[in-house]
Amino acid sequence: MAIKLRTDLEIQAINYKGNRALLISDRLGLIKNPVVLQGEAVDILALINGEKRAEDIQLEFLRQRGYSLEGASLVSQVLEKFSKLMILDTPEFRQEKERLAQEFSKMTERPAALSGQAYPAEEDNLRLFIKEILESSSQGEAEKEKNKNREKTRPELPAAGLQALIAPHIDLQAGRRVYGAAYRWLQELSFDRVIVLGIGHSLENGLLALTEKDFITPFGRVKTDKEAVKKLKEAAGTLAAPDDLAHRTEHSIEFQLLFLQYCLGKNLEVIPILCGSFHQWLKEVTRASEIPGLNLFIRTLKELTAEPQKRTLIVAGVDLSHVGLKFGHRQKASELKEVIINFDQQIIEALLHLDAVSFWKRHQEVEDWFNVCGFPALAILLEIIEAKRAYFLDYDLVEEPASGSAVSLVALAFFNMVREAKGLKTLS
């Protein structure tokens, strides 16, 4: 039987005590603490491609290292350790994952997964934390470089007509300035319901993960529009995941809810949608609506945005490029900064122009080399909005020197009314 790695692990290249190592963590929580792999364990992990059996991996390792009984024994021991750590896709892992899915499916609410870790667990402290983020306004170096000719004055958006926002889902501290740029405008507005498009980082079976659970944060309960979710599940058909386990610890929606509750109050309904990978369709179609079976879901979602009885906002919680050693590239992100910014500028222009075909084409041309994890959510967003004006709010390239990597972020706003905004350049 072929040895397979789990597809939902986060594997980072790190420097551990001066040596090359890998840090493996698990969003499902089956790996209780992150695992550091070094030396031969890293080399053996690299040989696991989902096609080799244990004896094939053993033979290949021995060819690389020289034949010895010790080498053969080492491979067996490491693979057994990988299995016990839940690093491999084994029947035992599948059984544990199914147990988690069944337990989570019985719950009527989704508890805050990152409260007390990524943000304060106490309501008063969280309120101060979010307030400080909303007041963040200084430009980063990447933003200054990309927008040297933009006006220096603080922009003012129109007071009405906001249809959609694009905001980050990176760590709240790392992306605080861009989060602030995206959400500070909501404090004077009012909505009944928010469609939140997030990324299902642990979503395997399906292109979409939907849940009817209410979400709990330190600010209180966020009610889910259960009737809307049922409509979307029916429209998604077999493209929807068979369970809502992907929502259990996912941060891309959780982080958005904190800002939405702070800015819009507690009497808010949400439609939480996690998007899985569209990579298998990247070369086959020219836009999201051409993916077989997805068009009915998109039409249903678009109809929900237009319901006259509910003022509905759309929020895409996404990050852009993921570049550098940590993400499988041969060069450090610091060496590729200009390349990253140029690519991001092209997809940002496609977003501002609501050009779904150009947006998709740019990813096709580079074969998704930039690892834009927000790609599926943004592709769906472009199918469901009909904004008359789009505004660029902020951009940043968050570098992680220790891993030689970087993640880019953007904040954009889309309006269904044509009104000028002071201090903002639009591309529409």
C-alpha positions as CSV (number, residue, x, y, z in Angstrom):
1,M,0.0,0.0,0.0
2,A,1.3,3.5,-0.9
3,I,2.4,5.7,1.9
4,K,0.6,9.1,1.8
5,L,1.1,12.3,3.7
6,R,-2.0,14.1,5.1
7,T,-3.0,17.0,2.7
8,D,-4.2,19.3,5.5
9,L,-0.9,19.7,7.4
10,E,1.0,23.0,7.6
11,I,4.7,22.2,6.9
12,Q,7.2,25.0,7.3
13,A,10.9,25.1,6.6
14,I,12.8,26.4,9.7
15,N,16.2,26.8,11.1
16,Y,16.4,24.8,14.3
17,K,19.5,25.2,16.4
18,G,21.5,26.1,13.3
19,N,20.2,23.1,11.3
20,R,17.7,22.7,8.5
21,A,14.4,21.4,9.9
22,L,10.7,21.2,9.2
23,L,7.9,22.4,11.6
24,I,4.7,20.4,11.2
25,S,1.4,21.6,12.7
26,D,-2.2,20.4,12.4
27,R,-5.2,22.6,12.1
28,L,-7.5,19.8,13.1
29,G,-5.6,19.4,16.4
30,L,-4.9,15.7,16.1
31,I,-1.2,16.6,16.4
32,K,-1.4,18.2,19.8
33,N,1.9,20.1,19.6
34,P,3.9,21.2,16.5
35,V,6.5,18.6,15.5
36,V,10.0,19.5,14.5
37,L,11.7,17.1,12.0
38,Q,15.4,17.1,11.5
39,G,18.1,15.1,9.6
40,E,17.1,11.8,8.2
41,A,13.4,12.4,9.1
42,V,13.3,15.4,6.7
43,D,14.9,13.3,3.9
44,I,12.5,10.4,4.4
45,L,9.5,12.8,4.5
46,A,10.6,14.2,1.1
47,L,10.4,10.7,-0.4
48,I,6.7,10.3,0.4
49,N,4.8,11.2,-2.7
50,G,1.6,9.2,-2.3
51,E,2.8,6.6,-4.8
52,K,5.7,4.8,-3.1
53,R,5.2,1.9,-0.8
54,A,7.2,1.6,2.4
55,E,9.7,-0.7,0.8
56,D,10.1,1.7,-2.1
57,I,10.9,4.6,0.2
58,Q,13.3,2.4,2.1
59,L,15.1,1.3,-1.1
60,E,15.3,4.9,-2.4
61,F,16.7,6.1,0.9
62,L,19.3,3.4,0.9
63,R,20.3,4.3,-2.6
64,Q,20.9,7.9,-1.5
65,R,22.7,7.1,1.7
66,G,24.4,3.8,1.0
67,Y,23.2,0.3,1.7
68,S,23.2,-0.8,5.3
69,L,21.0,-2.7,7.7
70,E,20.9,0.3,10.0
71,G,19.5,2.5,7.2
72,A,16.7,0.0,6.5
73,S,15.8,-0.2,10.1
74,L,15.9,3.6,10.4
75,V,13.4,4.1,7.6
76,S,11.0,1.7,9.2
77,Q,11.3,3.4,12.6
78,V,10.7,6.8,11.1
79,L,7.7,5.8,9.1
80,E,6.2,4.1,12.2
81,K,6.8,7.3,14.2
82,F,5.2,9.4,11.4
83,S,2.1,7.1,11.6
84,K,1.9,7.5,15.4
85,L,2.2,11.3,15.2
86,M,-0.7,11.4,12.7
87,I,1.5,12.8,10.0
88,L,0.5,10.1,7.5
89,D,-2.9,9.5,5.9
90,T,-3.6,6.2,7.5
91,P,-6.8,4.3,8.4
92,E,-6.1,5.3,12.0
93,F,-6.0,9.0,11.0
94,R,-9.2,8.7,8.9
95,Q,-10.9,7.1,11.9
96,E,-9.8,9.9,14.2
97,K,-10.9,12.5,11.7
98,E,-14.3,10.9,11.3
99,R,-14.7,10.9,15.1
100,L,-13.9,14.6,15.2
101,A,-16.4,15.2,12.4
102,Q,-19.2,13.4,14.2
103,E,-18.5,15.2,17.4
104,F,-18.5,18.6,15.7
105,S,-21.7,17.8,13.7
106,K,-23.6,17.3,17.0
107,M,-22.7,20.8,18.2
108,T,-25.2,23.6,17.6
109,E,-22.6,26.3,17.8
110,R,-19.0,26.8,16.8
111,P,-16.9,28.0,19.7
112,A,-14.1,30.5,19.3
113,A,-11.1,28.5,18.3
114,L,-8.4,31.1,18.7
115,S,-9.7,33.2,21.6
116,G,-6.9,33.7,24.1
117,Q,-4.3,32.8,21.5
118,A,-4.5,35.1,18.4
119,Y,-6.6,37.7,20.3
120,P,-7.8,38.5,23.8
121,A,-10.3,36.2,25.4
122,E,-12.0,38.9,27.5
123,E,-14.5,41.2,25.8
124,D,-13.2,44.5,27.2
125,N,-9.6,43.6,26.2
126,L,-10.7,42.4,22.8
127,R,-12.7,45.6,22.2
128,L,-9.5,47.7,23.0
129,F,-7.5,45.3,20.8
130,I,-9.8,45.8,17.8
131,K,-10.1,49.5,18.4
132,E,-6.3,49.9,18.2
133,I,-6.2,47.9,14.9
134,L,-8.9,50.1,13.3
135,E,-6.8,53.1,14.2
136,S,-3.7,51.6,12.5
137,S,-2.9,53.7,9.5
138,S,0.9,54.0,8.8
139,Q,2.0,52.7,5.4
140,G,4.4,49.7,5.1
141,E,7.5,49.8,2.9
142,A,5.8,47.6,0.2
143,E,2.9,50.0,0.1
144,K,5.1,53.1,-0.1
145,E,7.1,51.5,-3.0
146,K,4.0,50.5,-4.9
147,N,2.1,53.8,-4.4
148,K,4.7,56.5,-4.5
149,N,2.4,58.8,-6.5
150,R,-0.8,58.3,-4.5
151,E,-2.2,61.2,-2.6
152,K,-1.0,61.5,1.0
153,T,-4.3,62.5,2.5
154,R,-6.3,59.9,4.4
155,P,-9.1,58.7,2.1
156,E,-12.8,59.0,2.8
157,L,-15.2,56.5,1.3
158,P,-18.7,57.2,0.3
159,A,-21.2,57.1,3.2
160,A,-23.5,54.5,1.5
161,G,-23.7,51.8,-1.1
162,L,-20.9,49.5,0.2
163,Q,-21.5,46.1,-1.3
164,A,-18.3,44.1,-0.6
165,L,-15.0,44.3,1.3
166,I,-11.8,42.3,0.8
167,A,-9.8,42.0,4.0
168,P,-6.9,39.8,5.1
169,H,-7.1,36.6,7.2
170,I,-3.4,36.5,8.3
171,D,-2.5,36.8,12.0
172,L,-4.2,39.9,13.4
173,Q,-1.0,41.5,14.6
174,A,0.9,40.8,11.3
175,G,-1.8,42.3,9.2
176,R,-3.2,44.9,11.6
177,R,-2.7,47.9,9.3
178,V,-4.5,46.3,6.3
179,Y,-7.2,45.0,8.6
180,G,-7.7,48.5,9.8
181,A,-7.8,49.9,6.3
182,A,-10.6,47.4,5.4
183,Y,-12.8,47.7,8.4
184,R,-12.6,51.2,9.8
185,W,-15.2,52.3,7.2
186,L,-17.9,49.9,8.6
187,Q,-18.3,51.8,11.9
188,E,-20.7,54.3,10.5
189,L,-22.7,51.8,8.3
190,S,-25.5,49.3,9.0
191,F,-26.2,45.8,7.6
192,D,-28.5,43.0,8.6
193,R,-26.5,40.2,7.2
194,V,-22.9,39.4,6.0
195,I,-21.8,36.8,3.6
196,V,-18.3,35.8,4.7
197,L,-16.2,34.0,2.1
198,G,-13.2,32.3,3.8
199,I,-10.6,29.8,2.9
200,G,-11.0,26.2,4.1
201,H,-7.3,25.4,4.8
202,S,-8.2,21.9,6.1
203,L,-11.0,21.3,3.6
204,E,-10.5,18.1,1.6
205,N,-13.7,16.6,0.2
206,G,-15.5,19.3,-1.7
207,L,-15.0,22.8,-3.1
208,L,-17.2,24.4,-0.4
209,A,-17.9,23.9,3.3
210,L,-21.1,25.2,4.7
211,T,-22.3,25.2,8.3
212,E,-25.6,26.1,10.0
213,K,-23.9,26.6,13.4
214,D,-23.9,29.9,15.2
215,F,-20.5,31.3,15.9
216,I,-19.3,32.3,19.4
217,T,-16.7,35.0,20.1
218,P,-15.9,37.0,23.2
219,F,-18.3,39.6,21.9
220,G,-21.1,37.0,22.0
221,R,-23.1,34.9,19.5
222,V,-23.2,35.5,15.8
223,K,-26.3,34.0,14.4
224,T,-26.1,32.0,11.1
225,D,-28.8,32.5,8.5
226,K,-29.7,28.8,8.5
227,E,-32.3,29.0,5.8
228,A,-29.8,30.7,3.4
229,V,-27.2,28.0,4.2
230,K,-29.8,25.3,3.4
231,K,-30.4,26.9,0.0
232,L,-26.7,27.1,-0.7
233,K,-26.1,23.5,0.4
234,E,-28.8,22.3,-2.0
235,A,-27.4,24.4,-4.8
236,A,-23.9,23.2,-4.2
237,G,-24.9,19.5,-4.4
238,T,-21.9,17.2,-4.5
239,L,-19.5,20.2,-4.5
240,A,-20.3,20.8,-0.9
241,A,-18.2,18.9,1.8
242,P,-20.2,16.1,3.4
243,D,-19.7,17.7,6.8
244,D,-18.7,21.1,8.3
245,L,-15.5,19.9,10.1
246,A,-13.5,22.4,8.0
247,H,-15.1,25.2,10.1
248,R,-14.0,23.8,13.5
249,T,-10.7,25.6,13.8
250,E,-10.6,27.8,10.7
251,H,-9.5,31.3,11.3
252,S,-10.3,33.0,8.0
253,I,-14.0,33.5,9.0
254,E,-13.4,33.8,12.8
255,F,-11.1,36.8,12.4
256,Q,-13.6,38.7,10.2
257,L,-16.4,38.1,12.7
258,L,-14.5,40.0,15.4
259,F,-14.4,43.2,13.3
260,L,-18.0,42.7,12.1
261,Q,-19.3,42.4,15.6
262,Y,-17.3,45.4,16.8
263,C,-18.4,47.6,13.9
264,L,-21.9,46.5,13.1
265,G,-23.2,45.4,16.5
266,K,-24.4,42.1,17.9
267,N,-27.7,41.7,16.0
268,L,-26.0,40.4,13.0
269,E,-26.6,37.4,10.8
270,V,-23.9,35.7,8.8
271,I,-23.7,33.2,5.9
272,P,-20.3,31.5,6.5
273,I,-18.7,29.9,3.4
274,L,-15.3,28.2,3.3
275,C,-13.8,27.7,-0.2
276,G,-11.6,24.8,-1.0
277,S,-8.9,24.6,-3.7
278,F,-9.8,25.3,-7.3
279,H,-6.4,24.2,-8.5
280,Q,-7.7,21.2,-10.4
281,W,-9.8,23.5,-12.6
282,L,-7.2,26.2,-13.1
283,K,-6.2,25.1,-16.7
284,E,-9.6,23.6,-17.6
285,V,-11.9,26.7,-17.3
286,T,-11.6,30.5,-17.6
287,R,-13.5,31.6,-14.6
288,A,-15.2,30.1,-11.5
289,S,-18.7,30.0,-13.0
290,E,-17.4,27.5,-15.6
291,I,-16.5,24.9,-13.0
292,P,-19.0,22.0,-13.5
293,G,-21.8,22.2,-11.0
294,L,-20.7,25.5,-9.4
295,N,-22.8,27.9,-11.5
296,L,-26.1,27.0,-9.6
297,F,-24.4,27.8,-6.3
298,I,-23.1,31.1,-7.6
299,R,-26.5,32.1,-8.9
300,T,-28.1,31.2,-5.6
301,L,-25.5,33.2,-3.7
302,K,-26.0,36.2,-6.0
303,E,-29.7,36.0,-5.4
304,L,-29.1,36.1,-1.6
305,T,-27.1,39.3,-2.0
306,A,-29.9,41.0,-3.8
307,E,-32.8,40.1,-1.4
308,P,-34.5,43.5,-0.6
309,Q,-35.6,42.5,2.9
310,K,-32.0,42.2,4.1
311,R,-29.2,44.7,3.7
312,T,-26.4,42.3,2.9
313,L,-22.6,42.9,2.8
314,I,-20.1,40.5,1.3
315,V,-16.7,40.1,3.0
316,A,-13.9,38.0,1.5
317,G,-11.3,37.1,4.2
318,V,-8.3,36.3,2.1
319,D,-4.5,36.7,1.8
320,L,-2.7,37.0,-1.6
321,S,0.7,35.7,-2.5
322,H,2.6,33.2,-0.4
323,V,6.2,33.2,-1.6
324,G,9.6,32.0,-0.3
325,L,11.4,29.0,1.1
326,K,8.5,28.2,3.5
327,F,6.1,27.8,0.5
328,G,8.3,25.6,-1.7
329,H,10.3,28.2,-3.7
330,R,14.0,28.1,-4.2
331,Q,14.6,31.8,-3.5
332,K,13.9,33.9,-0.4
333,A,11.0,36.2,-0.6
334,S,13.3,39.2,0.0
335,E,15.0,38.4,-3.3
336,L,11.6,38.3,-5.1
337,K,9.9,41.4,-3.6
338,E,9.6,43.3,-6.9
339,V,8.2,40.2,-8.7
340,I,5.6,39.6,-5.9
341,I,4.4,43.2,-5.9
342,N,4.2,43.3,-9.7
343,F,2.1,40.2,-9.8
344,D,-0.2,41.4,-6.9
345,Q,-0.7,44.7,-8.7
346,Q,-2.0,42.8,-11.8
347,I,-4.5,40.7,-9.8
348,I,-5.6,43.8,-7.8
349,E,-6.3,45.6,-11.0
350,A,-8.4,42.7,-12.2
351,L,-10.3,42.8,-8.9
352,L,-10.9,46.5,-9.1
353,H,-12.2,46.1,-12.7
354,L,-14.4,43.1,-11.7
355,D,-12.7,41.2,-14.4
356,A,-13.2,37.6,-13.5
357,V,-11.5,36.3,-16.7
358,S,-8.4,38.3,-16.4
359,F,-8.1,37.4,-12.7
360,W,-8.3,33.7,-13.6
361,K,-6.0,34.1,-16.6
362,R,-3.2,35.7,-14.5
363,H,-3.1,32.7,-12.2
364,Q,-3.2,30.3,-15.2
365,E,-0.2,32.1,-16.8
366,V,2.0,31.6,-13.7
367,E,0.4,28.2,-12.8
368,D,-0.5,29.5,-9.4
369,W,3.3,29.9,-8.7
370,F,2.5,32.7,-6.1
371,N,0.2,30.4,-4.0
372,V,-2.6,32.9,-3.7
373,C,-4.6,31.1,-1.0
374,G,-7.5,33.6,-1.4
375,F,-7.9,32.6,-5.1
376,P,-11.1,30.5,-4.8
377,A,-12.9,33.0,-2.6
378,L,-11.9,36.0,-4.8
379,A,-13.0,34.1,-7.9
380,I,-16.4,33.5,-6.4
381,L,-16.6,37.1,-5.2
382,L,-16.1,38.3,-8.8
383,E,-19.0,36.2,-10.0
384,I,-21.6,37.6,-7.5
385,I,-21.0,41.4,-7.3
386,E,-22.0,44.0,-9.7
387,A,-20.3,47.0,-8.2
388,K,-20.3,50.4,-10.0
389,R,-17.1,51.6,-8.2
390,A,-14.2,49.9,-6.6
391,Y,-11.6,51.5,-4.3
392,F,-8.1,50.5,-3.3
393,L,-7.6,50.9,0.4
394,D,-4.2,49.3,1.4
395,Y,-1.6,46.7,0.5
396,D,1.3,45.2,2.4
397,L,3.9,42.5,2.0
398,V,4.5,40.9,5.4
399,E,7.9,39.3,5.5
400,E,9.1,36.5,7.8
401,P,12.9,36.7,7.6
402,A,13.4,33.6,9.8
403,S,11.8,31.4,7.1
404,G,12.8,33.5,4.1
405,S,9.1,33.9,3.2
406,A,6.4,36.5,2.8
407,V,2.7,36.9,2.5
408,S,0.9,39.8,0.7
409,L,-2.3,41.4,1.9
410,V,-4.8,43.8,0.3
411,A,-7.9,45.8,1.4
412,L,-10.4,46.7,-1.3
413,A,-14.0,48.1,-1.2
414,F,-16.8,47.8,-3.7
415,F,-19.8,50.1,-4.0
416,N,-23.0,49.7,-5.9
417,M,-23.4,53.5,-6.1
418,V,-21.2,55.9,-8.1
419,R,-19.8,58.5,-5.7
420,E,-16.4,60.1,-5.6
421,A,-14.2,59.5,-2.6
422,K,-11.6,61.9,-1.3
423,G,-8.0,60.8,-1.3
424,L,-8.6,57.5,-3.1
425,K,-7.5,56.5,-6.6
426,T,-9.8,54.1,-8.4
427,L,-9.2,52.0,-11.4
428,S,-12.8,51.9,-12.5
